[in-house]
Amino acid sequence: MPFSIVTYTNSHFTGVDTLWQEAFPNDTAWNAAHISIPEKLRVQPDLLLVAVEGDHVVGSVMAGYDGHRGWISRIAVLRSHRLAGIGQALIEEAEKRLAALGCIKINLQVVGSNASVLGFYEKAGYEVEERVSMSKRIFKT
């Protein structure tokens, strides 16, 4: 069945939640759909995209733009739908929307335990850059 890429709406919540639980089983609490999605909808909601077959969510990507760089995160495709071009289509749509905002460079991060996806991103034109990633949690979960 063909899929389409659409902007997230609240009707997609259950599907995205299920997808993220499958794709990110050991994720941190603050990345849970019930926390991340409402926050994303407050800022650039048109950059939260889902791949759907009919009314069934089969993939997602979250993007953002800070006026200088774009970011892609939370890209996921149901295991049952992988290798069908859905991930590539999600990236391309996110890139298109970021470019329309004036974005000239997109960053993404891959956690070490998920390094097997590096080939997917390299095929999409992304390169590994020498960086040190740092973070600071400013709220407790």
Long-range contacts (C-beta under 8 A, 24 or more apart in sequence): 1-53, 1-54, 2-53, 3-51, 3-52, 3-53, 3-58, 3-59, 3-81, 3-84, 3-86, 3-89, 4-51, 4-52, 5-49, 5-50, 5-51, 5-89, 5-90, 5-93, 6-49, 6-50, 6-52, 7-45, 7-46, 7-48, 7-49, 7-50, 8-37, 8-41, 8-45, 8-48, 8-49, 8-50, 8-60, 11-55, 12-50, 12-52, 12-57, 13-37, 15-50, 15-52, 15-56, 15-57, 16-50, 16-57, 16-60, 18-57, 19-57, 19-58, 19-59, 19-60, 19-76, 19-77, 19-78, 20-60, 20-74, 20-76, 22-76, 22-78, 22-79, 23-76, 23-77, 23-78, 24-76, 26-113, 28-141, 29-141, 30-137, 30-139, 30-141, 31-74, 35-141, 36-62, 36-74, 40-64, 46-97, 47-94, 47-97, 47-98, 49-90, 49-93, 49-94, 49-97, 51-77, 51-81, 51-86, 51-89, 51-90, 53-81, 58-86, 59-86, 59-87, 59-90, 60-90, 61-90, 61-91, 61-93, 61-94, 63-94, 63-97, 63-98, 63-106, 65-98, 65-101, 65-102, 65-103, 67-102, 69-103, 69-105, 69-106, 69-107, 70-95, 70-98, 70-101, 70-103, 70-105, 70-106, 70-107, 71-106, 71-107, 71-108, 72-106, 72-107, 72-108, 73-108, 73-109, 75-108, 87-120, 88-123, 88-124, 91-124, 109-133
